[in-house]
Amino acid sequence: MTGSHKHPFCAAKSVRLSAFTLVEMLVVIGIIAALLAITLPCLREIQIYARRIKCAHNLNQIDLGIQVYLNCNNDKYPCAQDPLPPGYWLWMGRGWRKFVEPYLGGKIDANNPGVLLCPQDMIAKQKFEATSYSYSMSFYHSPQQINKMSSTADLYSNPQPSIPQKIYCVKRPAGKILIGEWYSNHFDVKEENGWWNWQGCRNFLFADSSVCFINATDIRPANDNLPDGNLTIDGIKGTDRP
């Protein structure tokens, strides 16, 4: 057979198959590992930030419940005689949650904490019945009573009789802590001791309905010389930040 046409078998022999060499594969794996090493810490920070924002959103929802409570109770903040059964104090998350529960959309308990649990709080589930936030004692004691309490022990061993405070008594709403994270859930500290600690950062709901993420060192010392929103100097008429 004559002519310039090549046999198909001859054409196939000219095709060169390509593949990754071992060195090329190791280089690719090395690049992927380096990228993961760079991006994983960033992804963790993004996740922590997202949980912090969710925590702030929780406080916004809690504030809505507080506002409805005020409307239904003659503009008086939640108040009860301490301690509450079974031995909780009202300022503790386990104490005040029942007052706002009817305004937060359903039954709230340790198995169904809803907005009362910060998504970054790893302690509250085991220790505080899945309740992350505390309620300032200043909202159910008079300023005179608060100024008589000068130590954290007064919250337990020497509590004053509860007196409901009204919304118009808040002198500086933008500066008075109403509710806040008890622990520094979004910033690690050496020793965790809630509001009785000059370390860490927390989300706080203020009486003007604003929510802010604040360093403990940016809060004014209270009557116990700690960044303690419970014992704010002058109580409801005082301020926890400049």
TAURFEN-V812563 format. One record per residue. N is the residue number from 1. RES is the residue in three letters. PHI is phi in degrees with one decimal (* if undefined). Layout:
BEGIN
N_RES_PHI ; N_RES_PHI
END
This chain:
BEGIN
1_MET_* ; 2_THR_-105.8 ; 3_GLY_123.1 ; 4_SER_-96.2 ; 5_HIS_-71.4 ; 6_LYS_-91.9 ; 7_HIS_-68.3 ; 8_PRO_-52.1 ; 9_PHE_-66.0 ; 10_CYS_-68.6 ; 11_ALA_-65.7 ; 12_ALA_-65.7 ; 13_LYS_-65.6 ; 14_SER_-82.4 ; 15_VAL_-78.9 ; 16_ARG_-102.2 ; 17_LEU_-77.4 ; 18_SER_-113.9 ; 19_ALA_-157.1 ; 20_PHE_-68.4 ; 21_THR_-82.6 ; 22_LEU_-59.9 ; 23_VAL_-64.3 ; 24_GLU_-62.7 ; 25_MET_-64.8 ; 26_LEU_-64.9 ; 27_VAL_-64.4 ; 28_VAL_-62.0 ; 29_ILE_-61.3 ; 30_GLY_-62.8 ; 31_ILE_-64.8 ; 32_ILE_-61.9 ; 33_ALA_-62.5 ; 34_ALA_-65.6 ; 35_LEU_-63.7 ; 36_LEU_-64.1 ; 37_ALA_-62.9 ; 38_ILE_-79.1 ; 39_THR_-85.2 ; 40_LEU_-60.2 ; 41_PRO_-60.6 ; 42_CYS_-65.6 ; 43_LEU_-64.4 ; 44_ARG_-65.4 ; 45_GLU_-63.6 ; 46_ILE_-63.6 ; 47_GLN_-65.3 ; 48_ILE_-63.8 ; 49_TYR_-63.7 ; 50_ALA_-63.1 ; 51_ARG_-68.4 ; 52_ARG_-64.5 ; 53_ILE_-65.8 ; 54_LYS_-62.8 ; 55_CYS_-62.6 ; 56_ALA_-62.6 ; 57_HIS_-63.7 ; 58_ASN_-55.8 ; 59_LEU_-66.1 ; 60_ASN_-62.8 ; 61_GLN_-68.2 ; 62_ILE_-62.4 ; 63_ASP_-60.0 ; 64_LEU_-60.6 ; 65_GLY_-63.7 ; 66_ILE_-64.4 ; 67_GLN_-64.6 ; 68_VAL_-66.0 ; 69_TYR_-58.1 ; 70_LEU_-59.9 ; 71_ASN_-63.7 ; 72_CYS_-88.9 ; 73_ASN_-131.1 ; 74_ASN_56.6 ; 75_ASP_62.3 ; 76_LYS_-100.8 ; 77_TYR_-73.5 ; 78_PRO_-52.2 ; 79_CYS_-146.8 ; 80_ALA_-160.9 ; 81_GLN_-76.7 ; 82_ASP_-86.5 ; 83_PRO_-82.5 ; 84_LEU_-87.9 ; 85_PRO_-67.5 ; 86_PRO_-95.6 ; 87_GLY_100.2 ; 88_TYR_-88.5 ; 89_TRP_-95.4 ; 90_LEU_-59.4 ; 91_TRP_-66.5 ; 92_MET_-68.8 ; 93_GLY_-55.5 ; 94_ARG_-68.9 ; 95_GLY_-84.1 ; 96_TRP_-89.3 ; 97_ARG_-62.0 ; 98_LYS_-67.5 ; 99_PHE_-73.9 ; 100_VAL_-102.8 ; 101_GLU_-51.0 ; 102_PRO_-63.2 ; 103_TYR_-106.9 ; 104_LEU_-114.5 ; 105_GLY_94.5 ; 106_GLY_145.0 ; 107_LYS_-63.2 ; 108_ILE_-121.8 ; 109_ASP_-153.1 ; 110_ALA_-61.9 ; 111_ASN_-87.8 ; 112_ASN_-140.2 ; 113_PRO_-76.7 ; 114_GLY_57.5 ; 115_VAL_-77.2 ; 116_LEU_-87.0 ; 117_LEU_-117.7 ; 118_CYS_-71.8 ; 119_PRO_-64.7 ; 120_GLN_-96.7 ; 121_ASP_-82.9 ; 122_MET_-94.0 ; 123_ILE_-102.8 ; 124_ALA_-59.1 ; 125_LYS_-59.9 ; 126_GLN_-90.6 ; 127_LYS_-102.7 ; 128_PHE_-124.4 ; 129_GLU_54.1 ; 130_ALA_60.3 ; 131_THR_-123.6 ; 132_SER_-94.3 ; 133_TYR_-112.8 ; 134_SER_-111.2 ; 135_TYR_-113.9 ; 136_SER_-64.1 ; 137_MET_-62.6 ; 138_SER_-63.5 ; 139_PHE_-91.4 ; 140_TYR_-136.4 ; 141_HIS_-141.1 ; 142_SER_-72.4 ; 143_PRO_-56.0 ; 144_GLN_-64.3 ; 145_GLN_-65.0 ; 146_ILE_-60.3 ; 147_ASN_-70.1 ; 148_LYS_-86.1 ; 149_MET_-101.8 ; 150_SER_-119.4 ; 151_SER_-148.2 ; 152_THR_-62.8 ; 153_ALA_-64.3 ; 154_ASP_-64.7 ; 155_LEU_-70.3 ; 156_TYR_-111.7 ; 157_SER_-87.4 ; 158_ASN_-138.1 ; 159_PRO_-70.5 ; 160_GLN_-81.6 ; 161_PRO_-58.9 ; 162_SER_-70.6 ; 163_ILE_-132.3 ; 164_PRO_-63.2 ; 165_GLN_-105.8 ; 166_LYS_-100.5 ; 167_ILE_-61.0 ; 168_TYR_-74.4 ; 169_CYS_-80.4 ; 170_VAL_-72.1 ; 171_LYS_-78.7 ; 172_ARG_-130.3 ; 173_PRO_-56.8 ; 174_ALA_-73.6 ; 175_GLY_-115.6 ; 176_LYS_-104.5 ; 177_ILE_-65.6 ; 178_LEU_-100.0 ; 179_ILE_-143.4 ; 180_GLY_-161.1 ; 181_GLU_-61.3 ; 182_TRP_-74.0 ; 183_TYR_-100.6 ; 184_SER_-83.8 ; 185_ASN_-75.3 ; 186_HIS_-109.1 ; 187_PHE_-149.9 ; 188_ASP_-66.8 ; 189_VAL_-126.8 ; 190_LYS_-68.8 ; 191_GLU_-130.2 ; 192_GLU_-91.3 ; 193_ASN_-142.6 ; 194_GLY_61.1 ; 195_TRP_-70.6 ; 196_TRP_-93.9 ; 197_ASN_-154.4 ; 198_TRP_-85.2 ; 199_GLN_-105.0 ; 200_GLY_87.6 ; 201_CYS_-135.1 ; 202_ARG_-144.2 ; 203_ASN_-83.6 ; 204_PHE_-127.2 ; 205_LEU_-98.7 ; 206_PHE_-97.8 ; 207_ALA_-66.0 ; 208_ASP_-90.5 ; 209_SER_79.9 ; 210_SER_-81.0 ; 211_VAL_-120.4 ; 212_CYS_-134.1 ; 213_PHE_-97.6 ; 214_ILE_-128.9 ; 215_ASN_-70.0 ; 216_ALA_-57.9 ; 217_THR_-70.8 ; 218_ASP_-94.8 ; 219_ILE_-98.0 ; 220_ARG_-68.6 ; 221_PRO_-60.3 ; 222_ALA_-90.9 ; 223_ASN_-64.0 ; 224_ASP_-98.5 ; 225_ASN_61.2 ; 226_LEU_-129.0 ; 227_PRO_-76.7 ; 228_ASP_-108.8 ; 229_GLY_-64.7 ; 230_ASN_-70.6 ; 231_LEU_-111.5 ; 232_THR_-52.7 ; 233_ILE_-56.1 ; 234_ASP_70.1 ; 235_GLY_53.6 ; 236_ILE_-64.2 ; 237_LYS_-92.2 ; 238_GLY_-94.5 ; 239_THR_-142.1 ; 240_ASP_-100.5 ; 241_ARG_-151.4 ; 242_PRO_-56.6
END
